[in-house]
């Protein structure tokens, strides 16, 4: 014999098991944190790749400018010219210029970027880029 209390309890459990009205909300609550981490991770990787592309473009442009010894590129201005060509918030301290390199006018860049990942705030990546262009025979690298 069952007691009325157990009979009512089993009846309510069966009713809850058959009720599907809140199933979508529970599934969303379980999946949303993972989806948000995935989306923000894609954004962070995209920003890192964009910044690497900015470094590549700016060192190539500055090395080219230094090799033709153009007016915006004197020896003291090559790094600031590279920073201005990057299109990002990189300062001229991220760039170095080597005039006497074996390949010609060499501009290098190194930038350490802290990745904004919620569970590991100490994660960082160092982006580097280098470009070396030989000047034309009648010219020398920017002095």
Secondary structure, 3 states (H helix, E strand, C coil): CCCHHHHHHHHHHHHHHHCCCCHHHHHHHHHHHHHHHHHHHHHHHHHHHHHHHHHHHHHHHHHHHHHHCCCCCCCCCHHHHHHHHCCCCCCHHHEEEEEEECCEEEEEEEEEEECCECCECCCEEEEEEEEEECCCCCCCCCC
